[in-house]
Amino acid sequence: MHCIHSKYFFIYLLLGSIIFSFSLSCNSGSSTELYDEIETALLEIKKSTVPDRRVAILDFELSEDGSKITGKTSNDKAYQLILQLKEKYPSINLDSFHIVEPMGYGVIHVSVCNMRSQPKHSGELSTQALLGHPITLWDQQGDWYYIQSPDQYLGWLDKGAFTQYSSGELTEYRSKSKIIFKQDFGFCYTHPNTSSEVVSDLVAGDILQIVDSIKDYYKVEFPDGRQGYVLIDQCFEQQPFSWTTAPEWADIESTAKQFMGRPYLWGGTSGKGVDCSGFTKMVYYLNGLVLPRDASQQVHVGKPIEIDDNLSNLQPGDFLFFGKKGENGNPDKVSHVAIHLQDGEIIHSAQRVQIESLNPNHDHFNVDRRNTLLSARRMLTQEGLQQGVIPLLKNSNYAW
């Protein structure tokens, strides 16, 4: 009798073990299905609100069982949509997901600052910002700050390149009269003569506050309080950038050719060195128009232009984009941008700023560029100004 009971008990344990294992398997499948659903929803939110992590913060992590989302975002729409996930999935814990607010503001106080991809000087140069540009501070690691430049680009900047401002101080700074340095290179001096000591070097596009004018000089103030003197004929006040229509092509061409021979610099957006999109952005900035930072961003602004075999549809000033053609429904991979001059000639930063041609009848024909030409956009039209090309004085991210 005892043996019979032991046998049944063993069978009972065996069946229980099988049922328990089956239950775990079912729960595991359910957990995996839940994870996949929520992950898909998160990726859709990211795609619709922050498709480009270079210009907005959206970092999230989903726990393996799909029960918890941790992370942060600077985009209010993304934050609200992620909060709404709880309505569909009540079990989600969102206590560790939050929207980040700026920890402060600042203004660049060196002629050109280098923004890095990591909080260290050996980090990759991702872009540059110029003297007088306001920035937003998002995070800090030691002496490095995670900042956002006026063109919305995110990167790391060491504390020696900017002066920290409160929101009120930044508002006051914006209200002050300013000059923009227009020479390729120059200096600010301690006294109103060029034989006095140098306060700082200057490059085209630098912004300084006007304190006074004395004969041939502006007395100016830097964001960190330093003062000095700049030759008036090397600057213009902010009013010339007040136009609401596109500048003349002749002005764009003249500015572009002033960069001839400048070295290619990955991440460069100044007279000290430019990459391909840093060059195009800077040429337009110096003519009062603001473009996105990278070629893969610039390809989405302005008016799209059809390209025929003879390039007959192109006009001077059109942007030409190069790279790899998308396949199987994937978008083109843009890796280079140039400004069209005429008859297939382009000016661009590749090794250095130079003029080449897409026309096989020209001696300076570049077959590789012609073979990788993808698309064209027209910036110098009123339509362009309505499609992401913004006049400097109408862009609230800058110092005006």
GIDASUL-V895230 format. One record per residue. D_CENTER is the distance of its C-alpha to the mean C-alpha in Angstrom with 1 decimal. Layout:
d_center
D_CENTER
D_CENTER
//
This chain:
d_center
81.6
79.2
78.0
77.4
75.3
73.2
72.6
71.4
69.3
67.7
67.0
65.5
63.2
62.1
61.4
59.5
57.4
56.6
55.8
53.5
51.7
51.3
49.9
47.3
46.3
46.0
43.9
41.7
41.1
40.5
38.0
36.1
36.2
34.8
32.0
31.0
31.1
28.9
26.4
26.3
25.8
22.9
21.1
21.7
20.3
17.1
17.0
17.7
15.6
12.6
12.4
8.9
8.9
5.4
5.2
8.9
11.9
14.7
17.1
20.7
23.8
26.9
30.3
32.5
34.9
32.3
33.6
30.7
26.9
25.2
21.6
19.2
16.5
14.7
15.2
18.7
19.4
18.7
21.0
23.7
23.8
24.2
26.9
28.6
29.1
31.9
33.9
34.1
34.3
36.2
36.6
32.9
32.3
29.1
30.1
27.5
24.5
23.0
20.3
18.7
18.9
17.2
19.6
19.2
17.4
17.4
17.1
16.5
20.0
19.8
19.3
16.2
14.7
13.4
10.9
12.3
11.9
15.2
17.2
19.2
19.5
20.1
16.8
14.7
12.7
9.0
8.0
10.0
10.7
14.1
17.3
17.6
14.1
14.3
12.4
13.0
14.8
14.9
17.0
19.2
21.0
23.5
22.2
18.6
16.2
13.2
11.1
8.2
7.6
8.6
5.6
5.0
2.9
6.3
8.9
12.6
14.3
18.0
20.1
21.5
18.5
18.5
21.1
20.9
21.7
23.1
22.1
25.2
24.6
21.1
22.8
25.5
23.2
21.6
25.1
26.2
26.8
24.6
24.5
21.8
23.0
23.4
25.1
23.5
24.8
27.1
28.2
29.0
32.6
34.7
37.3
37.4
38.4
36.7
39.2
38.1
35.8
32.1
29.9
26.6
25.3
23.0
20.7
20.0
17.6
18.6
19.8
23.0
25.4
28.8
31.8
34.5
35.6
38.4
39.9
37.3
34.7
32.2
32.5
29.0
27.6
24.7
22.8
25.0
28.2
29.1
30.7
31.5
32.3
30.4
32.2
31.9
31.9
28.7
26.8
26.5
26.3
23.7
26.0
25.4
21.9
23.6
24.1
23.3
24.1
22.5
23.4
26.1
25.4
27.5
25.1
22.1
24.4
25.7
22.3
21.2
24.6
24.4
21.8
24.4
25.1
22.1
21.3
18.6
16.4
13.9
10.7
12.4
11.4
14.8
18.5
19.1
17.4
14.8
13.6
14.1
10.8
10.6
14.1
13.8
11.1
13.4
16.5
15.6
14.3
17.8
19.4
18.0
15.4
11.7
9.7
6.4
4.8
6.7
10.3
10.3
8.2
10.3
13.3
13.3
13.8
17.0
20.4
21.2
24.0
26.6
27.4
31.0
32.7
33.5
30.1
32.1
29.7
27.1
26.9
25.7
22.1
21.1
18.1
19.4
17.6
19.2
19.5
21.6
23.3
23.0
26.4
28.2
26.0
22.7
19.9
19.4
17.2
15.3
15.0
15.6
15.5
18.2
19.7
23.2
25.9
29.1
31.4
28.8
27.8
24.1
22.4
19.5
18.4
20.3
22.2
22.2
21.5
24.4
26.1
27.2
28.6
28.6
32.2
34.8
37.2
35.3
36.0
32.3
31.6
29.1
30.3
27.5
24.9
27.2
27.8
24.1
23.3
21.8
21.0
20.6
18.9
20.4
18.4
21.4
23.3
23.7
22.6
19.3
18.8
19.6
17.1
13.6
14.3
14.7
17.1
15.9
18.8
18.1
14.6
15.6
12.5
13.9
17.3
19.6
//
